[in-house]
Amino acid sequence: MRWNFIERAVLKLCEYFVVTMSEKVCCIATWEKHYVKQKYNKAVVCTYNSLFLRARVLTKNYLKKFLFGQYKYF
């Protein structure tokens, strides 16, 4: 289902107010970070939806430290 003109205009207006009137902007994806930086020239903090750890850190002892079992996620 496509959004009509009024719905898209309201979303763009909300986006403008959120980005321009906020002290800091936080996003969940890299493409959003680049979009806001390019369109509004505002610094963005990116917090991803998943946990990124280096492979060398993911040992059984490290997982036990945080009470995670092998192949169990949160």
Legacy VTK file of the C-alpha trace (Angstrom):
# vtk DataFile Version 3.0
C-alpha trace
ASCII
DATASET POLYDATA
POINTS 74 float
0.000 0.000 0.000
1.429 3.347 -1.006
1.342 6.393 1.203
-0.464 9.430 -0.099
1.015 12.923 -0.342
-0.251 14.147 3.044
1.122 11.136 4.915
4.551 11.508 3.305
4.587 15.253 3.967
3.784 14.724 7.657
6.585 12.150 7.970
9.108 14.446 6.282
8.024 17.358 8.500
8.432 15.217 11.628
11.845 14.084 10.400
12.891 17.681 9.888
11.806 18.758 13.384
13.368 15.754 15.083
16.737 16.211 13.410
16.996 19.995 13.498
15.661 20.591 17.014
17.419 17.754 18.796
20.743 18.043 20.548
21.874 14.597 19.393
20.543 12.233 16.767
20.675 8.469 17.203
19.979 5.932 14.478
20.050 2.147 14.169
21.558 1.693 10.716
24.564 2.979 8.840
22.521 4.092 5.846
20.369 6.293 8.133
23.520 7.842 9.563
24.767 8.757 6.088
21.311 10.014 5.063
21.016 12.402 8.035
24.614 13.560 7.680
24.165 14.296 3.988
20.711 15.900 4.174
20.950 17.869 7.442
24.722 18.055 8.019
24.289 16.920 11.614
26.436 14.501 13.585
24.760 11.165 14.223
25.437 8.428 16.741
24.776 4.969 15.383
23.614 2.253 17.796
23.133 -1.009 15.992
20.349 -3.496 16.677
22.770 -6.316 17.284
25.923 -6.912 19.233
29.165 -6.703 17.269
32.111 -8.385 18.943
35.407 -9.427 17.482
35.743 -13.137 16.810
38.733 -13.487 19.127
36.620 -12.280 22.047
33.856 -14.836 21.606
35.396 -17.654 23.578
33.527 -19.992 25.881
35.048 -18.342 28.947
33.993 -14.907 27.741
30.427 -16.087 27.182
30.355 -17.715 30.624
31.442 -14.412 32.131
28.127 -12.902 31.026
26.131 -16.108 31.690
25.602 -16.824 28.001
25.868 -20.337 26.717
27.391 -21.212 23.394
25.008 -20.444 20.497
22.582 -18.592 22.779
21.774 -14.990 21.978
19.960 -12.140 23.583
LINES 1 75
74 0 1 2 3 4 5 6 7 8 9 10 11 12 13 14 15 16 17 18 19 20 21 22 23 24 25 26 27 28 29 30 31 32 33 34 35 36 37 38 39 40 41 42 43 44 45 46 47 48 49 50 51 52 53 54 55 56 57 58 59 60 61 62 63 64 65 66 67 68 69 70 71 72 73
